[in-house]
Amino acid sequence: MLYRLVRASSLLLLALLMACGERPGSRQPAVVPAREAGRTAGTVAPAVPRAGPTSYAQEAATLTGAIDAALQLLARQPENAQTALETVALTLERARLVGNYDDYRLAGSLLERARNVPNTGPWTCLALARLHYVLHRLAQAGAALAACAGTVDAVEAAGLRADIAFYSGRYREAEDGYRALVNQVGDASQYLRLAMLKSKTGAPGEAAALLEAAEKRYHGLSAPTRAWFRLQRGLLAWERGRLDEALALYHLAADELPGWWRVDEQIAEVRRLNGDTAGAQALFEDIIARSGQPEHMDELARLLREGRTTQAATPWIRRAQGLYRERLKAFPEAGLGHAVDHFLQFGTPVEALELARRNAQLRPFGEAQIALAAALFRAGQAGEAALWIGRVQASGWNTAQLHAVAAQIFAALGRSAEADRHRALALAMNPHAMRLYLVVPPVQPEIVSMS
């Protein structure tokens, strides 16, 4: 897939969830992964240790049980704002694990309930800012955070403020914030944040070291969190073209949380790139049966098209498109990232460009802006696409994806020297870059314009 915005988003969501309960002395309601505690205000029984690793199905069931128990308590104690807020965090944790967008709706309703309870301003203030951030509503998140003033934990507020700066394209401000938190606090979540930024600004080696440091600083018992660290390390290796290293880390992540589709989808990607089309197809079909995510339907459709079985791809494209439209209707901001990718591959140039413009306006960071450049190119506006590529590069964003996309756009414009330079940069960062980051060409190549 050309644009996997969920990777970066989910990494910072994990940082948010971890930050809520790691540091001693926090004045916010404590939130930790579901298997780490006897849980919120008596709502959940202590986790029972198991022989062997916890599976994805067990973890999802534990989270669901915790949420159901909390909702039952709230039915009896509607004024219990602390339980409502902790259930919001549980619900966002399940959304990250399972990928169900309905959990965002539940989190919003629970937060609204907590806000209506007197004397909960400091707690609900930060929770509201977090929810807006997770739903990609950066302007609302920033406004909510500003309204918190000095009533919330300073470290948590500083972390979220830097996250908003990152997705707003203010990378220097974000890095200053992250480095200050690493130096002042130095817990796993702060290292995670800085690692993600460095991976996107031309320092993947430093990012890998920071991720290892983050993993060493995590001492919790959450299987999803341990699996997530290894998954992220694998993704960094993948982005550097180190497929064997990535696959080894993915398998380690699978050992921590067997059956988690977020890991399996990456294993399927390695199979595809290594030429095991049948193995990749079988795994994507299995993942779709388990998760029902439209992103995996897109991947399967792409595989089928590459295998020249276009007709077999069509039902998956239609099914995925229906799910994307439902998401865009229910969660117009959060649903945009993957929808842009889908419509770039399988939709009309006009709709892809309209969605890409909205996405880049909402979160003007590198990946969204590269997606906009690709959409402009497909719509026959290669000149403007090249201008956007220049802006992304000038901002400090520096990835193999950026250079691979730039090489294709400049080649179409006949600017061979620039195309060759970007191709060389892309391949130096990832030897597979030109295969991984293909840009869909204009429907009519002859209409590519300089304007």
Contacts in CASP RR format, 6 or more apart in sequence:
PFRMAT RR
TARGET T0000
AUTHOR 0000-0000-0000
METHOD contacts of the structure
MODEL  1
MLYRLVRASSLLLLALLMACGERPGSRQPAVVPAREAGRTAGTVAPAVPR
AGPTSYAQEAATLTGAIDAALQLLARQPENAQTALETVALTLERARLVGN
YDDYRLAGSLLERARNVPNTGPWTCLALARLHYVLHRLAQAGAALAACAG
TVDAVEAAGLRADIAFYSGRYREAEDGYRALVNQVGDASQYLRLAMLKSK
TGAPGEAAALLEAAEKRYHGLSAPTRAWFRLQRGLLAWERGRLDEALALY
HLAADELPGWWRVDEQIAEVRRLNGDTAGAQALFEDIIARSGQPEHMDEL
ARLLREGRTTQAATPWIRRAQGLYRERLKAFPEAGLGHAVDHFLQFGTPV
EALELARRNAQLRPFGEAQIALAAALFRAGQAGEAALWIGRVQASGWNTA
QLHAVAAQIFAALGRSAEADRHRALALAMNPHAMRLYLVVPPVQPEIVSM
S
1 295 0 8 1.000
1 298 0 8 1.000
1 299 0 8 1.000
1 302 0 8 1.000
1 341 0 8 1.000
2 341 0 8 1.000
2 344 0 8 1.000
2 345 0 8 1.000
2 371 0 8 1.000
2 374 0 8 1.000
2 401 0 8 1.000
2 437 0 8 1.000
2 438 0 8 1.000
2 439 0 8 1.000
3 337 0 8 1.000
3 338 0 8 1.000
3 340 0 8 1.000
3 341 0 8 1.000
3 344 0 8 1.000
3 367 0 8 1.000
3 370 0 8 1.000
3 371 0 8 1.000
3 374 0 8 1.000
4 341 0 8 1.000
5 337 0 8 1.000
5 338 0 8 1.000
5 341 0 8 1.000
5 367 0 8 1.000
5 368 0 8 1.000
6 295 0 8 1.000
6 337 0 8 1.000
6 338 0 8 1.000
7 235 0 8 1.000
8 196 0 8 1.000
8 200 0 8 1.000
8 367 0 8 1.000
9 134 0 8 1.000
9 136 0 8 1.000
10 96 0 8 1.000
11 192 0 8 1.000
11 196 0 8 1.000
11 232 0 8 1.000
12 163 0 8 1.000
12 166 0 8 1.000
12 192 0 8 1.000
12 193 0 8 1.000
12 196 0 8 1.000
13 92 0 8 1.000
13 96 0 8 1.000
13 134 0 8 1.000
14 96 0 8 1.000
14 189 0 8 1.000
14 192 0 8 1.000
14 225 0 8 1.000
14 228 0 8 1.000
15 163 0 8 1.000
15 189 0 8 1.000
15 190 0 8 1.000
15 192 0 8 1.000
15 193 0 8 1.000
16 130 0 8 1.000
16 133 0 8 1.000
16 134 0 8 1.000
16 160 0 8 1.000
16 163 0 8 1.000
16 189 0 8 1.000
17 31 0 8 1.000
17 33 0 8 1.000
17 89 0 8 1.000
17 92 0 8 1.000
17 93 0 8 1.000
17 96 0 8 1.000
18 32 0 8 1.000
18 187 0 8 1.000
18 188 0 8 1.000
18 189 0 8 1.000
18 192 0 8 1.000
18 218 0 8 1.000
18 225 0 8 1.000
19 155 0 8 1.000
19 156 0 8 1.000
19 159 0 8 1.000
19 187 0 8 1.000
19 189 0 8 1.000
19 190 0 8 1.000
20 26 0 8 1.000
20 28 0 8 1.000
20 29 0 8 1.000
20 30 0 8 1.000
20 31 0 8 1.000
20 32 0 8 1.000
20 89 0 8 1.000
20 156 0 8 1.000
21 28 0 8 1.000
21 30 0 8 1.000
21 31 0 8 1.000
21 32 0 8 1.000
22 32 0 8 1.000
22 187 0 8 1.000
22 188 0 8 1.000
22 189 0 8 1.000
23 155 0 8 1.000
23 185 0 8 1.000
23 187 0 8 1.000
26 153 0 8 1.000
26 156 0 8 1.000
27 122 0 8 1.000
27 152 0 8 1.000
27 153 0 8 1.000
28 122 0 8 1.000
28 123 0 8 1.000
28 126 0 8 1.000
28 152 0 8 1.000
28 153 0 8 1.000
28 156 0 8 1.000
29 40 0 8 1.000
29 82 0 8 1.000
29 85 0 8 1.000
29 86 0 8 1.000
29 89 0 8 1.000
29 123 0 8 1.000
30 37 0 8 1.000
30 86 0 8 1.000
31 40 0 8 1.000
31 86 0 8 1.000
31 89 0 8 1.000
31 90 0 8 1.000
31 93 0 8 1.000
32 220 0 8 1.000
32 222 0 8 1.000
33 93 0 8 1.000
33 220 0 8 1.000
33 221 0 8 1.000
33 222 0 8 1.000
33 224 0 8 1.000
33 225 0 8 1.000
34 44 0 8 1.000
34 47 0 8 1.000
34 59 0 8 1.000
34 62 0 8 1.000
34 63 0 8 1.000
34 66 0 8 1.000
34 90 0 8 1.000
34 93 0 8 1.000
34 222 0 8 1.000
35 47 0 8 1.000
35 54 0 8 1.000
35 59 0 8 1.000
35 62 0 8 1.000
35 221 0 8 1.000
35 222 0 8 1.000
35 223 0 8 1.000
36 47 0 8 1.000
36 220 0 8 1.000
36 221 0 8 1.000
36 222 0 8 1.000
37 44 0 8 1.000
37 46 0 8 1.000
37 47 0 8 1.000
38 44 0 8 1.000
38 45 0 8 1.000
38 46 0 8 1.000
38 47 0 8 1.000
39 45 0 8 1.000
39 46 0 8 1.000
39 66 0 8 1.000
39 86 0 8 1.000
40 66 0 8 1.000
40 70 0 8 1.000
40 82 0 8 1.000
40 83 0 8 1.000
40 86 0 8 1.000
40 87 0 8 1.000
40 90 0 8 1.000
41 73 0 8 1.000
41 80 0 8 1.000
41 82 0 8 1.000
41 83 0 8 1.000
41 86 0 8 1.000
42 73 0 8 1.000
43 66 0 8 1.000
43 69 0 8 1.000
43 70 0 8 1.000
43 73 0 8 1.000
43 83 0 8 1.000
43 86 0 8 1.000
43 87 0 8 1.000
44 65 0 8 1.000
44 66 0 8 1.000
44 69 0 8 1.000
44 70 0 8 1.000
47 62 0 8 1.000
47 221 0 8 1.000
50 58 0 8 1.000
53 223 0 8 1.000
53 255 0 8 1.000
53 256 0 8 1.000
53 257 0 8 1.000
53 258 0 8 1.000
54 223 0 8 1.000
54 257 0 8 1.000
55 257 0 8 1.000
55 258 0 8 1.000
55 259 0 8 1.000
56 97 0 8 1.000
56 257 0 8 1.000
56 258 0 8 1.000
56 259 0 8 1.000
56 260 0 8 1.000
56 261 0 8 1.000
57 259 0 8 1.000
59 97 0 8 1.000
59 223 0 8 1.000
59 224 0 8 1.000
59 257 0 8 1.000
60 94 0 8 1.000
60 97 0 8 1.000
60 98 0 8 1.000
63 90 0 8 1.000
63 93 0 8 1.000
63 94 0 8 1.000
63 97 0 8 1.000
63 98 0 8 1.000
64 94 0 8 1.000
66 90 0 8 1.000
67 87 0 8 1.000
67 90 0 8 1.000
67 91 0 8 1.000
67 94 0 8 1.000
67 106 0 8 1.000
70 83 0 8 1.000
70 86 0 8 1.000
70 87 0 8 1.000
70 90 0 8 1.000
71 87 0 8 1.000
73 80 0 8 1.000
73 83 0 8 1.000
74 80 0 8 1.000
74 83 0 8 1.000
74 84 0 8 1.000
74 87 0 8 1.000
74 110 0 8 1.000
74 113 0 8 1.000
77 83 0 8 1.000
78 113 0 8 1.000
79 117 0 8 1.000
81 113 0 8 1.000
81 114 0 8 1.000
81 117 0 8 1.000
81 120 0 8 1.000
81 123 0 8 1.000
81 124 0 8 1.000
82 123 0 8 1.000
84 110 0 8 1.000
84 111 0 8 1.000
84 113 0 8 1.000
84 114 0 8 1.000
84 117 0 8 1.000
85 110 0 8 1.000
85 111 0 8 1.000
85 114 0 8 1.000
85 120 0 8 1.000
85 123 0 8 1.000
85 124 0 8 1.000
85 127 0 8 1.000
87 110 0 8 1.000
88 107 0 8 1.000
88 108 0 8 1.000
88 110 0 8 1.000
88 111 0 8 1.000
88 114 0 8 1.000
88 127 0 8 1.000
88 131 0 8 1.000
89 127 0 8 1.000
91 103 0 8 1.000
91 104 0 8 1.000
91 106 0 8 1.000
91 107 0 8 1.000
91 110 0 8 1.000
92 103 0 8 1.000
92 104 0 8 1.000
92 107 0 8 1.000
92 130 0 8 1.000
92 131 0 8 1.000
92 134 0 8 1.000
94 100 0 8 1.000
94 103 0 8 1.000
95 101 0 8 1.000
95 103 0 8 1.000
95 104 0 8 1.000
95 107 0 8 1.000
95 134 0 8 1.000
96 224 0 8 1.000
97 224 0 8 1.000
97 260 0 8 1.000
98 291 0 8 1.000
99 291 0 8 1.000
99 293 0 8 1.000
101 327 0 8 1.000
101 330 0 8 1.000
101 331 0 8 1.000
101 334 0 8 1.000
101 335 0 8 1.000
104 131 0 8 1.000
104 134 0 8 1.000
104 135 0 8 1.000
104 331 0 8 1.000
104 334 0 8 1.000
105 330 0 8 1.000
107 131 0 8 1.000
108 131 0 8 1.000
111 124 0 8 1.000
111 127 0 8 1.000
111 128 0 8 1.000
111 131 0 8 1.000
114 120 0 8 1.000
114 123 0 8 1.000
114 124 0 8 1.000
114 127 0 8 1.000
115 121 0 8 1.000
115 124 0 8 1.000
115 128 0 8 1.000
121 151 0 8 1.000
122 148 0 8 1.000
122 151 0 8 1.000
122 152 0 8 1.000
125 144 0 8 1.000
125 145 0 8 1.000
125 147 0 8 1.000
125 148 0 8 1.000
125 151 0 8 1.000
125 152 0 8 1.000
126 145 0 8 1.000
126 148 0 8 1.000
126 152 0 8 1.000
126 153 0 8 1.000
126 156 0 8 1.000
126 157 0 8 1.000
126 160 0 8 1.000
128 144 0 8 1.000
129 141 0 8 1.000
129 142 0 8 1.000
129 144 0 8 1.000
129 145 0 8 1.000
129 148 0 8 1.000
129 160 0 8 1.000
130 141 0 8 1.000
130 160 0 8 1.000
132 138 0 8 1.000
132 140 0 8 1.000
132 141 0 8 1.000
132 142 0 8 1.000
132 144 0 8 1.000
133 141 0 8 1.000
133 160 0 8 1.000
133 163 0 8 1.000
133 164 0 8 1.000
134 334 0 8 1.000
135 331 0 8 1.000
135 333 0 8 1.000
135 334 0 8 1.000
136 167 0 8 1.000
136 333 0 8 1.000
136 334 0 8 1.000
136 335 0 8 1.000
136 336 0 8 1.000
136 362 0 8 1.000
136 363 0 8 1.000
137 333 0 8 1.000
137 362 0 8 1.000
138 164 0 8 1.000
138 167 0 8 1.000
138 168 0 8 1.000
138 362 0 8 1.000
138 363 0 8 1.000
141 160 0 8 1.000
141 164 0 8 1.000
142 161 0 8 1.000
142 164 0 8 1.000
145 157 0 8 1.000
145 160 0 8 1.000
145 161 0 8 1.000
145 164 0 8 1.000
148 157 0 8 1.000
150 157 0 8 1.000
155 181 0 8 1.000
155 184 0 8 1.000
155 185 0 8 1.000
158 177 0 8 1.000
158 180 0 8 1.000
158 181 0 8 1.000
159 177 0 8 1.000
159 178 0 8 1.000
159 181 0 8 1.000
159 190 0 8 1.000
159 193 0 8 1.000
161 177 0 8 1.000
162 173 0 8 1.000
162 174 0 8 1.000
162 176 0 8 1.000
162 177 0 8 1.000
162 178 0 8 1.000
162 181 0 8 1.000
162 193 0 8 1.000
163 174 0 8 1.000
163 193 0 8 1.000
165 171 0 8 1.000
165 173 0 8 1.000
165 174 0 8 1.000
165 177 0 8 1.000
166 174 0 8 1.000
166 193 0 8 1.000
166 196 0 8 1.000
166 197 0 8 1.000
166 365 0 8 1.000
167 363 0 8 1.000
167 365 0 8 1.000
168 363 0 8 1.000
168 364 0 8 1.000
168 365 0 8 1.000
169 364 0 8 1.000
169 365 0 8 1.000
169 366 0 8 1.000
169 395 0 8 1.000
171 197 0 8 1.000
171 200 0 8 1.000
171 201 0 8 1.000
171 395 0 8 1.000
171 396 0 8 1.000
171 397 0 8 1.000
174 197 0 8 1.000
175 194 0 8 1.000
175 197 0 8 1.000
175 201 0 8 1.000
178 190 0 8 1.000
178 193 0 8 1.000
178 194 0 8 1.000
178 197 0 8 1.000
179 194 0 8 1.000
181 190 0 8 1.000
181 193 0 8 1.000
182 190 0 8 1.000
182 191 0 8 1.000
182 194 0 8 1.000
186 217 0 8 1.000
187 217 0 8 1.000
188 214 0 8 1.000
188 215 0 8 1.000
188 217 0 8 1.000
188 218 0 8 1.000
189 214 0 8 1.000
191 210 0 8 1.000
191 211 0 8 1.000
191 213 0 8 1.000
191 214 0 8 1.000
191 217 0 8 1.000
192 210 0 8 1.000
192 211 0 8 1.000
192 214 0 8 1.000
192 232 0 8 1.000
194 210 0 8 1.000
195 207 0 8 1.000
195 208 0 8 1.000
195 210 0 8 1.000
195 211 0 8 1.000
195 214 0 8 1.000
195 232 0 8 1.000
195 236 0 8 1.000
196 207 0 8 1.000
197 207 0 8 1.000
198 204 0 8 1.000
198 205 0 8 1.000
198 206 0 8 1.000
198 207 0 8 1.000
198 210 0 8 1.000
199 207 0 8 1.000
199 236 0 8 1.000
199 239 0 8 1.000
199 399 0 8 1.000
200 366 0 8 1.000
200 367 0 8 1.000
200 397 0 8 1.000
200 398 0 8 1.000
200 399 0 8 1.000
201 396 0 8 1.000
201 397 0 8 1.000
201 398 0 8 1.000
202 398 0 8 1.000
202 399 0 8 1.000
202 429 0 8 1.000
204 236 0 8 1.000
204 239 0 8 1.000
204 240 0 8 1.000
204 429 0 8 1.000
205 236 0 8 1.000
205 240 0 8 1.000
207 236 0 8 1.000
208 233 0 8 1.000
208 236 0 8 1.000
208 237 0 8 1.000
211 229 0 8 1.000
211 232 0 8 1.000
211 233 0 8 1.000
211 236 0 8 1.000
212 233 0 8 1.000
214 229 0 8 1.000
215 226 0 8 1.000
215 229 0 8 1.000
215 230 0 8 1.000
215 233 0 8 1.000
218 225 0 8 1.000
218 226 0 8 1.000
218 229 0 8 1.000
223 256 0 8 1.000
223 257 0 8 1.000
224 257 0 8 1.000
224 260 0 8 1.000
226 256 0 8 1.000
226 257 0 8 1.000
227 253 0 8 1.000
227 254 0 8 1.000
227 256 0 8 1.000
227 257 0 8 1.000
227 260 0 8 1.000
227 263 0 8 1.000
228 253 0 8 1.000
230 249 0 8 1.000
230 250 0 8 1.000
230 252 0 8 1.000
230 253 0 8 1.000
230 256 0 8 1.000
231 249 0 8 1.000
231 250 0 8 1.000
231 253 0 8 1.000
231 262 0 8 1.000
231 263 0 8 1.000
231 266 0 8 1.000
233 249 0 8 1.000
234 245 0 8 1.000
234 246 0 8 1.000
234 249 0 8 1.000
234 250 0 8 1.000
234 253 0 8 1.000
234 266 0 8 1.000
235 246 0 8 1.000
235 266 0 8 1.000
237 243 0 8 1.000
237 245 0 8 1.000
237 246 0 8 1.000
237 249 0 8 1.000
238 246 0 8 1.000
238 266 0 8 1.000
238 269 0 8 1.000
238 270 0 8 1.000
239 399 0 8 1.000
239 400 0 8 1.000
239 429 0 8 1.000
239 430 0 8 1.000
240 400 0 8 1.000
240 429 0 8 1.000
240 430 0 8 1.000
241 430 0 8 1.000
241 431 0 8 1.000
241 432 0 8 1.000
241 433 0 8 1.000
243 270 0 8 1.000
243 273 0 8 1.000
243 274 0 8 1.000
243 432 0 8 1.000
246 266 0 8 1.000
246 270 0 8 1.000
247 267 0 8 1.000
247 270 0 8 1.000
250 263 0 8 1.000
250 266 0 8 1.000
250 267 0 8 1.000
250 270 0 8 1.000
251 267 0 8 1.000
253 260 0 8 1.000
253 263 0 8 1.000
254 260 0 8 1.000
254 263 0 8 1.000
254 264 0 8 1.000
254 267 0 8 1.000
257 263 0 8 1.000
259 290 0 8 1.000
261 287 0 8 1.000
261 290 0 8 1.000
261 291 0 8 1.000
261 293 0 8 1.000
261 296 0 8 1.000
264 283 0 8 1.000
264 286 0 8 1.000
264 287 0 8 1.000
265 284 0 8 1.000
265 287 0 8 1.000
265 295 0 8 1.000
265 296 0 8 1.000
265 299 0 8 1.000
267 283 0 8 1.000
268 279 0 8 1.000
268 280 0 8 1.000
268 283 0 8 1.000
268 284 0 8 1.000
268 287 0 8 1.000
268 299 0 8 1.000
269 280 0 8 1.000
269 299 0 8 1.000
271 277 0 8 1.000
271 279 0 8 1.000
271 280 0 8 1.000
271 283 0 8 1.000
272 280 0 8 1.000
272 299 0 8 1.000
272 303 0 8 1.000
273 432 0 8 1.000
273 435 0 8 1.000
273 436 0 8 1.000
277 303 0 8 1.000
277 306 0 8 1.000
277 307 0 8 1.000
280 303 0 8 1.000
281 300 0 8 1.000
281 303 0 8 1.000
281 304 0 8 1.000
284 296 0 8 1.000
284 299 0 8 1.000
284 300 0 8 1.000
284 303 0 8 1.000
285 300 0 8 1.000
287 293 0 8 1.000
287 296 0 8 1.000
288 296 0 8 1.000
288 297 0 8 1.000
288 300 0 8 1.000
292 323 0 8 1.000
294 319 0 8 1.000
294 320 0 8 1.000
294 321 0 8 1.000
294 322 0 8 1.000
294 323 0 8 1.000
294 324 0 8 1.000
294 327 0 8 1.000
294 338 0 8 1.000
294 342 0 8 1.000
295 320 0 8 1.000
295 338 0 8 1.000
295 341 0 8 1.000
295 342 0 8 1.000
297 316 0 8 1.000
297 317 0 8 1.000
297 319 0 8 1.000
297 320 0 8 1.000
297 323 0 8 1.000
298 316 0 8 1.000
298 317 0 8 1.000
298 320 0 8 1.000
298 341 0 8 1.000
298 342 0 8 1.000
298 345 0 8 1.000
298 346 0 8 1.000
300 313 0 8 1.000
300 316 0 8 1.000
301 313 0 8 1.000
301 314 0 8 1.000
301 316 0 8 1.000
301 317 0 8 1.000
301 320 0 8 1.000
301 346 0 8 1.000
302 313 0 8 1.000
302 345 0 8 1.000
304 310 0 8 1.000
304 312 0 8 1.000
304 313 0 8 1.000
304 316 0 8 1.000
305 313 0 8 1.000
317 346 0 8 1.000
320 342 0 8 1.000
320 346 0 8 1.000
321 342 0 8 1.000
321 346 0 8 1.000
321 347 0 8 1.000
324 335 0 8 1.000
324 338 0 8 1.000
324 339 0 8 1.000
324 342 0 8 1.000
324 343 0 8 1.000
327 334 0 8 1.000
327 335 0 8 1.000
327 338 0 8 1.000
327 339 0 8 1.000
328 335 0 8 1.000
328 336 0 8 1.000
328 339 0 8 1.000
328 355 0 8 1.000
333 362 0 8 1.000
336 355 0 8 1.000
336 358 0 8 1.000
336 359 0 8 1.000
336 362 0 8 1.000
337 359 0 8 1.000
337 368 0 8 1.000
337 371 0 8 1.000
339 355 0 8 1.000
340 352 0 8 1.000
340 355 0 8 1.000
340 356 0 8 1.000
340 359 0 8 1.000
340 368 0 8 1.000
340 371 0 8 1.000
340 375 0 8 1.000
341 371 0 8 1.000
343 351 0 8 1.000
343 352 0 8 1.000
343 355 0 8 1.000
344 352 0 8 1.000
344 356 0 8 1.000
344 371 0 8 1.000
344 374 0 8 1.000
344 375 0 8 1.000
344 378 0 8 1.000
344 440 0 8 1.000
345 440 0 8 1.000
349 375 0 8 1.000
349 378 0 8 1.000
349 379 0 8 1.000
349 380 0 8 1.000
349 442 0 8 1.000
349 443 0 8 1.000
350 379 0 8 1.000
352 375 0 8 1.000
352 378 0 8 1.000
352 379 0 8 1.000
353 372 0 8 1.000
353 375 0 8 1.000
353 376 0 8 1.000
353 378 0 8 1.000
353 379 0 8 1.000
355 375 0 8 1.000
356 368 0 8 1.000
356 371 0 8 1.000
356 372 0 8 1.000
356 374 0 8 1.000
356 375 0 8 1.000
356 376 0 8 1.000
357 372 0 8 1.000
357 375 0 8 1.000
359 368 0 8 1.000
359 371 0 8 1.000
359 372 0 8 1.000
360 368 0 8 1.000
360 369 0 8 1.000
360 371 0 8 1.000
360 372 0 8 1.000
362 368 0 8 1.000
365 397 0 8 1.000
366 392 0 8 1.000
366 395 0 8 1.000
366 397 0 8 1.000
366 402 0 8 1.000
367 401 0 8 1.000
369 388 0 8 1.000
369 391 0 8 1.000
369 392 0 8 1.000
369 395 0 8 1.000
369 397 0 8 1.000
370 388 0 8 1.000
370 389 0 8 1.000
370 392 0 8 1.000
370 401 0 8 1.000
370 402 0 8 1.000
370 405 0 8 1.000
372 388 0 8 1.000
373 385 0 8 1.000
373 386 0 8 1.000
373 388 0 8 1.000
373 389 0 8 1.000
373 392 0 8 1.000
373 405 0 8 1.000
373 409 0 8 1.000
374 385 0 8 1.000
374 405 0 8 1.000
374 439 0 8 1.000
374 440 0 8 1.000
376 382 0 8 1.000
376 383 0 8 1.000
376 384 0 8 1.000
376 385 0 8 1.000
376 388 0 8 1.000
377 385 0 8 1.000
377 408 0 8 1.000
377 409 0 8 1.000
377 412 0 8 1.000
377 439 0 8 1.000
377 441 0 8 1.000
377 442 0 8 1.000
377 448 0 8 1.000
378 439 0 8 1.000
378 440 0 8 1.000
378 441 0 8 1.000
378 442 0 8 1.000
378 443 0 8 1.000
379 442 0 8 1.000
380 442 0 8 1.000
380 444 0 8 1.000
380 447 0 8 1.000
380 448 0 8 1.000
380 449 0 8 1.000
381 449 0 8 1.000
381 451 0 8 1.000
382 409 0 8 1.000
382 412 0 8 1.000
382 413 0 8 1.000
382 442 0 8 1.000
382 448 0 8 1.000
382 449 0 8 1.000
382 450 0 8 1.000
383 409 0 8 1.000
383 413 0 8 1.000
383 449 0 8 1.000
383 450 0 8 1.000
383 451 0 8 1.000
384 451 0 8 1.000
385 409 0 8 1.000
386 406 0 8 1.000
386 409 0 8 1.000
386 410 0 8 1.000
386 413 0 8 1.000
386 415 0 8 1.000
389 402 0 8 1.000
389 405 0 8 1.000
389 406 0 8 1.000
389 409 0 8 1.000
390 406 0 8 1.000
392 402 0 8 1.000
393 402 0 8 1.000
393 406 0 8 1.000
399 429 0 8 1.000
400 425 0 8 1.000
400 426 0 8 1.000
400 427 0 8 1.000
400 429 0 8 1.000
400 430 0 8 1.000
400 433 0 8 1.000
400 436 0 8 1.000
400 437 0 8 1.000
401 426 0 8 1.000
401 433 0 8 1.000
401 436 0 8 1.000
401 437 0 8 1.000
402 426 0 8 1.000
403 422 0 8 1.000
403 423 0 8 1.000
403 425 0 8 1.000
403 426 0 8 1.000
403 429 0 8 1.000
403 433 0 8 1.000
404 422 0 8 1.000
404 423 0 8 1.000
404 426 0 8 1.000
404 433 0 8 1.000
404 434 0 8 1.000
404 436 0 8 1.000
404 437 0 8 1.000
405 437 0 8 1.000
405 439 0 8 1.000
406 418 0 8 1.000
406 419 0 8 1.000
406 422 0 8 1.000
406 426 0 8 1.000
407 419 0 8 1.000
407 420 0 8 1.000
407 422 0 8 1.000
407 423 0 8 1.000
407 426 0 8 1.000
407 434 0 8 1.000
408 419 0 8 1.000
408 438 0 8 1.000
408 439 0 8 1.000
409 439 0 8 1.000
410 416 0 8 1.000
410 418 0 8 1.000
410 419 0 8 1.000
410 422 0 8 1.000
411 419 0 8 1.000
412 441 0 8 1.000
412 442 0 8 1.000
412 445 0 8 1.000
412 448 0 8 1.000
413 448 0 8 1.000
413 450 0 8 1.000
423 434 0 8 1.000
426 433 0 8 1.000
426 434 0 8 1.000
426 437 0 8 1.000
427 433 0 8 1.000
427 434 0 8 1.000
430 436 0 8 1.000
442 448 0 8 1.000
END
